[in-house]
Amino acid sequence: MQRAEGWWGRGGAGGLRAPGGGSWGAANASSALSCRHGGRAQPAGEVPAHHPQPAGTGAGPGLARRGGPQGLTGPRGGGVGGMRGGSRPCGTPVVSPQEVLGEEKLSAILKEREVKIYWGTATTGKPHVAYFVPMSKIADFLKAGCEVTILFADLHAYLDNMKAPWELLELRTRYYENVIKAMLESIGVPLEKLKFVRGTDYQLSKEYTLDVYRLSSVVTQHDAKKAGAEVVKQVEHPLLSGLLYPGLQALDEEYLKVDAQFGGVDQRKIFTFAEKYLPSLGYAKRIHLMNPMVPGLTGSKMSSSEEDSKIDLLDRKEDVKKKLKKAFCEPGNVENNGVLSFIKHVLFPLKSEFVILREEKWGGNKTYTDYEALEKDFAEQVVHPGDLKNSVEVALNKLLDPIREKFNSPELKKLTNAAYPNPSKAKPAEKGTKNSEPENIVPSRLDIRVGKVISVEKHPDADSLYVEKIDVGEPEPRTVVSGLVQFVPKEQLQDRLVVLLCNLKPQKMRGVESQGMVLCASSLGEPQQVEPLDPPAGCCAGERVYVEGYEDGEPDDELKPKKKVFEKLQADFRVSEDCVAQWKQRDFLTKLGSISCKSLKGGSIS
């Protein structure tokens, strides 16, 4: 029986970022690391009977630590690397990074003792499901005999463009400690074998501070900026803290007394920075393990600041279903498929298999123990996108259930709400109260998305109005009424990408309910000119639009008309001399670049 094929989701898609440098072979240091046990190096194929291979984890790369332009945003704002799927026969490497700096030194250490490795995560946005990748690699490191330290890099979170406000730093660090430990427990990692450290436990000491000054006296501004280019948040007017960031990450290696740092290929510039400058302070070079980048559900990085690209660890089951439904998953497309990438780099490594769940009339359930076989069947359309998404949903919820249960306690609920307060739900001040805090009017409260105009018709009762159906990445398109008839021909709107404000309160316009506002640039003089704002080429319906520097906030569910939040923000909307849409000289952005208009320099936006 032939099934109807079609597009099963929206959003952009991207593939693995190509790493540079060499990879490990089965007979070199990675084999030694995988088989070392009991204080001596085991031959590549020999596994002690009392040291079984780790269950539920796959061989291959692990994670990246801080941010990069491609791939999942993970620990310390960085990309999360992937792993090979499939079963692991005895003798194959447990730890197999994409690239290693210092392989000879690693081999030498393994001849004498166990390797000491650390992984760090900056306590910024809420950890999401891509963090299961580094968690599974931590399990691999432990079972390979490594001594592993987990660093909660709280000070780094503040230094990276203040992603974590100082007053929330302690609360977010406690949240990270609880959620990371819950993740590790959910995949069977023994916490007693791990060492947990906070950055501020040692980064505020006299010795560390002196080393920061010593390092700043030898590091050039050029090298500091270059090292953080793919990691530290890049803004038009960067803060000095962003230049300090790479140096502090380098010093962490010395103060944690480790042999190696575990990261991703987007970390390479910081790793080479550390190798260059630590010896200038009299400290040894460390080993650096790197892994490739992996796309999120929309094809871009899985980022804490991009709601549709990520699935939070505490998302409800209905939220997981909604996000997977919107994920890009074109039939037969294996090159640009965020759902397949998630299976390959998160689910397969954790379970060493993946089960496609489907009705008997479509072939019944099928278990894959080799990712390549699943990918081949999807490419040949043997596996349907709907079945793929449903199967991911079931597997993912099994991972998340223990974490949700733990965070259902009153204590952890309170911690979550305190660490990540929702500005739109702040308790209003009582009337007449003196010294009350003003309402936080920030652009992150606006739910602005890329939309695609599916249809355009004249309003049945108003000649100056269009009634448009606009896809914004939801199950059904939104109906939007706009007064563009005298400014934009119907054929120029049809099938074009627009920018839509989605959380205005719906209201009827001449009898038709409008569920959003198409944002347009307008000239200030006469005759008035109006141009819809243009998202960057390549954007997809439903992608979030945000203002530079306000990526991390959550939009209001619905803007209350009496509060006039949009009106207060819109007063500072302008078009720059480069035709870029801005709020207070900060660009409106998507993950692909700036929002712009065709020609109305210096115009207003409404």
Buried (B, 14 or more C-beta within 10 A) or exposed (E): EEEEEEEBBBBBBBBBBEBEEEBBEEEBBBBBBBBBBEEEBBEBEEBEEEBEBBEBBBBBBBBBBBBBBBBBBBBBBBBBBBBBBBEBEEBBBBBBBBBBBBBEBBBEBBEEEBBBBBBBBBBBBBBBBBBBBBBBBBBBBBBBBBBBBBBBBBBBBBBBBBBBEEEBBBBBBBBBBBBBBBBBBBBEBEEEBBEEBBBBEBBEEEEBEEBBEBBEEEBEEEBBBBBBBBBBBBEEEBBEBBBBBBBBBBBBBBBBEBBBBBBBBBBBBBBBBBBBBBEEBEBEBBBBBBBBBBBBBBBBBBBBBBBBBBBBBBBEBEEBBBBBBBBBBBBEBBEBBBBBBBBBBBBBBBBBBBBBBBEEEBBEEBEBBBBEBBBBBBBEEBBBBBBBBBBBBEBBBEBBEBBBEBBEEEEBEEBBEBBBBEBBEEEEEEEEEEEEEEBEBBBBBBBBBBBBBBBBEEBEEBEEBBBBBBBBBBEEBBBBBBBBBEBBEBEBBEEBBBBBBBBBEEEEBEEBEBBBBBBBBBBEEEEEBBBBBBBBEEBBBBBBBBBBBBBBBBBBEEBEEEBEBBEEBBEEBBBBEEBBBBBEEBBBBBBBBBBBBEEBBEBBBB
